[in-house]
């Protein structure tokens, strides 16, 4: 059987369970995007029944259908111009009166509506006895009770929808009858509208609704009407005349009067259809709120929650982090085994697996942080946190709601910038976006871990913390400056609904977490992949540069020298130099030495005494010497020679790689740009790393590894740290970390800033001010530190 | 409707825990609209739940709890009769 395609849209108040219902209906089959031209999120999904193939559109959470906010305009335009086959108005039954205010306005659009009366369980707890048939009669539309968090009522909702779409139950929404003066004006205007506007236009916008909106002075509708280039423009003066008349007779402007009557309708319907069985005034939610938003407990609890969130993120994240690291390591080893073409192997192992792997390692951290944020949002605490932080935020020229994107910024700046959509005022939004990039995202963490580990091993934790703190301090200072200089004016007054505390659903949490987390994965799969390949290319080519020294020759000389030395050791034993390593006493000495080395490394870690272990080794050596007299001194020579040879070869190799890196394209770029960064104490190697970090800051560490030509395993990490210590001082390392914190956010962030602010000017400003700020702060740290004698 | 100025007080001065009636909103259309959305408009009854200091409040209207910053709470004028 062929299913018919239909469009169904969900509209309702914020916190009414709209998204939960959407998730319950569509499950994982959903797609998040933006409404064309505006940055209001558009969610679409599908649900398939026996008869229909529904496209489900989740409209933004709104309180009314006026022209005051983008979300409201987007929603009503969708309902009117896209003609969804059915509008599902989700209504919070436990907060029915206020929710019906939006319902009243949806009914006025004259489109088929079904009400999903959600959160019936909570309404019952509050003692509401809702007479459904009566409510249906009052509103003129079907009412289906649901508990979206449990999926209850979903089937019934789809059945009612199907019945309507098959023409079995017609829907005739009740309309509000206004006071007779307004009604009279409306019918006069309606007549004029029908003669003034084209049929096509009136097909989209019903005449009565147009009359109502014009009378209300709805800016968006007026603009739309003006853009039609009507031949007869008298309608506008007509509207003004009617509005004046009403204001004169009734003593208030039509907009207020009409809104009041809509509230009257909502209130009337509520009081008629709902009986209070009992009054349960002191709910648990009230009690919890008393504590959480109280003057004394509010702030300490808030700090505790945020601290706990970070603790959990980093401690829990560490375990899967290690798994992913070893997974990518294993993959790297596997591929380097398989692929024999050298450049291809290098591209795949060093470029792709190394680059993407270093990013994916942070996925657990990010998912956990986003899970916690989803938990804070879904339980209702985030709204309280925004309220609690409003005062401090206000002081710095921010808004309480700026707090939410700032917290998300610690995970990844990209979703953080998208989260600034909660701010209604555009200035608040611009300032928040500008400073959010100073929140140290988890991509910057590996840089701090590496440098703090190499230069401040005893205080690594504190050093990393100080960088995070610096980011926050700079953010609030910059916010204050921006507010004073760039975007003067008051931030929007704080008004926010505090949703009742709710137990979040696992499904909802997972979907929320994945919505944001997937952006990070996408970033790894696209920009970082491309960036890694580019950096790999720039630092590996030209593949055969002209070296200052002939390394091949030096290596040959060393090998000859080594052979001669071995021959000298072997001759008293009447052995060939090659046979030394299989010589039984030597093998025994070596074995004893190995055991000693293993023991001592364990003992050193525990900071225990080595004497006993050393004695044991000397004893076994002594026994071997007794068995094969005269071999011990020769073995010691052999051992020293082997170590020397090993070290010389490694030194040659690393000198060669370092020179190769410096002669690569990246090396040229680094040396070209390094005079700019020299006052901060950075050399060309740091410069290349910073340039590569423009792609994504995760890459900085990988680039350091490439330049110093060490791999990514834990043993090689030690070597990288050693190499770093040779080239940098603790002071330059700190200045470098600070620079990494502040300078230009990654490409993905720049892209999202451009999209969210829809302005190249602000995007360019964001990129340049951060870089200048990074230079200045690092300069102060480096030069100041030198003056204090720390360099 | 006659408006007796002596009987209206800004919301932060209202006694906590008691239901008061909104007389008017002193402010621009945008602010009026935002409050209207959350069912705070002339004639609606609201209750002060808790004060967080400096005019920052949590109020209840109907079944909704709303947090208000100081920038807005002083713009809501409520009745001041003790009956």
Boltz contact constraints between the chains, C-beta under 6 A:
constraints:
  - contact:
      token1: [A, 63]
      token2: [B, 37]
      max_distance: 6.0
  - contact:
      token1: [A, 64]
      token2: [B, 37]
      max_distance: 6.0
  - contact:
      token1: [A, 68]
      token2: [B, 33]
      max_distance: 6.0
  - contact:
      token1: [A, 94]
      token2: [B, 63]
      max_distance: 6.0
  - contact:
      token1: [A, 95]
      token2: [B, 63]
      max_distance: 6.0
  - contact:
      token1: [A, 95]
      token2: [B, 64]
      max_distance: 6.0
  - contact:
      token1: [A, 97]
      token2: [B, 62]
      max_distance: 6.0
  - contact:
      token1: [A, 98]
      token2: [B, 39]
      max_distance: 6.0
  - contact:
      token1: [A, 98]
      token2: [B, 62]
      max_distance: 6.0
  - contact:
      token1: [A, 98]
      token2: [B, 64]
      max_distance: 6.0
  - contact:
      token1: [A, 259]
      token2: [B, 36]
      max_distance: 6.0
  - contact:
      token1: [A, 293]
      token2: [B, 50]
      max_distance: 6.0
  - contact:
      token1: [A, 293]
      token2: [B, 58]
      max_distance: 6.0
  - contact:
      token1: [A, 295]
      token2: [B, 52]
      max_distance: 6.0
  - contact:
      token1: [A, 295]
      token2: [B, 53]
      max_distance: 6.0
  - contact:
      token1: [A, 387]
      token2: [B, 67]
      max_distance: 6.0
  - contact:
      token1: [A, 390]
      token2: [B, 69]
      max_distance: 6.0
  - contact:
      token1: [A, 493]
      token2: [B, 69]
      max_distance: 6.0
  - contact:
      token1: [A, 493]
      token2: [B, 71]
      max_distance: 6.0
  - contact:
      token1: [A, 493]
      token2: [B, 72]
      max_distance: 6.0
  - contact:
      token1: [A, 494]
      token2: [B, 69]
      max_distance: 6.0
  - contact:
      token1: [A, 495]
      token2: [B, 34]
      max_distance: 6.0
  - contact:
      token1: [A, 495]
      token2: [B, 68]
      max_distance: 6.0
  - contact:
      token1: [A, 495]
      token2: [B, 72]
      max_distance: 6.0
  - contact:
      token1: [A, 496]
      token2: [B, 67]
      max_distance: 6.0
  - contact:
      token1: [A, 497]
      token2: [B, 64]
      max_distance: 6.0
  - contact:
      token1: [A, 497]
      token2: [B, 66]
      max_distance: 6.0
  - contact:
      token1: [A, 498]
      token2: [B, 65]
      max_distance: 6.0
  - contact:
      token1: [A, 498]
      token2: [B, 67]
      max_distance: 6.0
